[in-house]
């Protein structure tokens, strides 16, 4: 009886550590992919999406909000969704982009 209880506890602990390890690996991959997408995002406003490395991603560059001469501040937002478990990760960053031309 003691041996059976010990085996059940050890199997449960192994399964829990495996789930935690998978979640940590997914978080690390999401962090790396989010950083790459922020660095390579276009400077023009718009929306782009794709699928890679176990994630579906959406990149949105917002219209400029604060203009300073020929430049402005634009927000970049990336939403990564894990294809296996549908966890979502969001990355936001500000960047310098061309100012909107007056209408």
N, C-alpha and C positions, 0 to 999 in steps of 0.2 A: 504494500500500500504506500509506504514511504517512497519507494523507488518510482512508482507510477506518478505520484504527486510531484516528485522532483523532475521527472521527464516532461510532464505537462507544463510546469513552470519554465523550464529551460527552452522548450519549443515556443512557448508564448513570448518569452523575452527575445529569442532569435528573430521571430517574425516582426516584433515591434521595432527592433533595431534595423531590420531590413527596410521597413517602411520609412523610418527616419533617414536612413542612408539614401534611399531613392528621392525623397523630398529635398534633401540637401544638394544632391547632384543636379536636380532639376532647377533649383534656385541658382546654383552657380552657373549653369548653362544660360538661364534667362538673364542673369546679370551680364554675362559676356556678350550675348547677342544684343541686349538692349544698349550696351555701351557702343558696340560696333554700329548699330543703326543710328544712334544719336550722332556719332562722329561722321557718318557718311550720308546723312540726310540732306536732301536738296534745300536750297535757301528760299525757293519760291513756295508760296502757300499752296496747299493741296493735300490730297489724301492718297496714300499708296498702301498696298497690302501684299502679302506673300505668305509663303509657307516654307520653312526650313528647319533643320535640326530638331525635329519633334515639336515645333511651335508653329502656330498660325499667328501672324503679326499684322498690325495695322499701324501705320505711321501717318500722323497728321501734323502738318505745319500750319499754324494759325496765321491769320492776317496780322500785319504789324499793328502794335498798339501805341507805342511811344516812338515818335520819329525825332531824330537828332540830325538835322541836315540831310545828307544823302543816305544815311543809315537809319535803321529802326531796330526795335527789339521784337523778335517773333518767338512764340512758344512752340516747342516741338513736343509732341506727346506720342508715346509708343505704348501700345497694349499688346502684350504677348499672351497667348492662350495655349496651354499645354494640350497637345493632341490626345494624350493618353488619359489624363484625369481632369481636363478642363480647368485647371488652376489658372488664374489670371495674374499677370505681373504688369505693373505700369511704370514707365520711365517718363519723367518730364524734365525738360531743360530749356533754358533760354539761349537764344543765339542772335547774332547781328545779321540782319537781312536788309535788302534794299527797301527804302521807304516807298510807300504807296504813292503813285502819281496822282496829283489832284485831278478831280473830274471836271 
